[in-house]
Amino acid sequence: MHPQVAVVGGGIGGLGAALSLLRAGLDVHVYEQAHALREVGAGIQVSPNASRVLHGLGLADKLAELGVRPGAHHQRRWDDGRTLLKTPLGDAVIKAFGFPHYQSHRADVLSMLIAAFPAERLHIGHRLVAFTDRGDCVNAEFENGKRITTDALIGADGIHSTVRELLFGPANPHFTGCVAYRGLIPVERIKHLNVEVNAQIWMGPGKHVVVYYVAAKRLLNFVGIVEQNTWTGESWTDRGDVKDLRTALADWDPNLRAIIETIDETFIWGLFDRMPLPRWSVGRVTLLGDAAHPMLPFMAQGAAQALEDGVSLTMCLSKIGDIAAAFARYEKLRLPRTSRMQAMSAANKTRFHLSDGPAQQERDAKMAAGTTDWSIKAIAWVFNYDAAAAVETGDLGLPADM
């Protein structure tokens, strides 16, 4: 008899895990607090370690149809756009790692997961309020009065995770001193600018900007990170003022400023950091994705790591009969890699925002030498990881210097 699994959270991580579990023969249901499943308008990088997972879920064709394959990851200097490092992607990453790299709209990735998952197993309007691990099962209660009994509970409910708070108490995030302006530009607005089909990042004093195409090149995604002293909220849907972003970048590369001039709408959110948790699992309950390891977006690995989690969880539950032991194995395999990713994401905030001077010159020299992110050699430990095989081999997926 296959275990029953309840996944709390119907985002990319939760649905990716649920689809993986279902394909492995487990009896899985997803409970999402929202009354409609939708993603905010933002892009994500689907790096080879993530596309490996989505291909394994049977989504290769849909991913190719809706995603954009960038030719390179192009890192530029802030004031004149001069190339600091241009790492080939395209066919180069397929040759190196076996799977493609895509730039995708979050909503497109979520939609393909929803379409692949049986509708009768997806329960919207279910906000978790309590659960009890009985030792031989887990009882869970939702705000709408629904109660369930399941063999295992997975918290995939994001940075404000109820499951995490019920397990370990309230989180203590701290403001990073950065806010992010984000949005999407219809391609018609920027056609005259001949924006290259690459993942581009301009780095400079106290700021950086990321630009890339999504949605089959119908939209240009942008994220502008700007340092400021204070912030209170942590919402992805607060509206920002485009004028503030333009002012912040007034003396930056004219080619970048020309892109920013085409923006008519932007959203703004404060970036908060959290220390890695010492553990994710207690008995028959565990965490996944942002609920387990929320990370800053400076490695572009949040969604990818959540997808890896789902594969690892599936393999552990499939191979280990005892659920608590399976969750302990999953945590042992995944926690070191995601903690390292969290730390490197946080460190990149400093690295991207260096003022001109000796530290910036040292960074640029390393980039020119191809010894730092995102050169193929430096990023191989991220892109080459196979979460399914790691359950067999015990590979923790860490860089060679660890």
Secondary structure, 3 states (H helix, E strand, C coil): CCCEEEEECCCHHHHHHHHHHHHCCCEEEEECCCCCCCCCCCEEEECHHHHHHHHHCCCHHHHHHHCECCCEEEEEECCCCCEEEEEECHHHHHHHHCCCCEEEEHHHHHHHHHHHCCHHHEECCCCEEEEEECCCCEEEEECCCCEEEECEEEECCCCCCHHHHHHHCCCCCEEEEEEEEEEEEEHHHHHHHCCCCCEEEEEECCEEEEEEEECCCCEEEEEEEEECCCCCCCCCCEEECHHHHHHHCCCCCHHHHHHHCCCCCEEEEEEEECCCCCCCCECCEEECHHHCCCCCHHHCCHHHHHHHHHHHHHHHHHHCCCHHHHHHHHHHHHHHHHHHHHHHHHHHHHHHCCCCCHHHHHHHHHHHHCCCCCCHHHHHHHHCCCHHHHHHHCCCCCCCCC
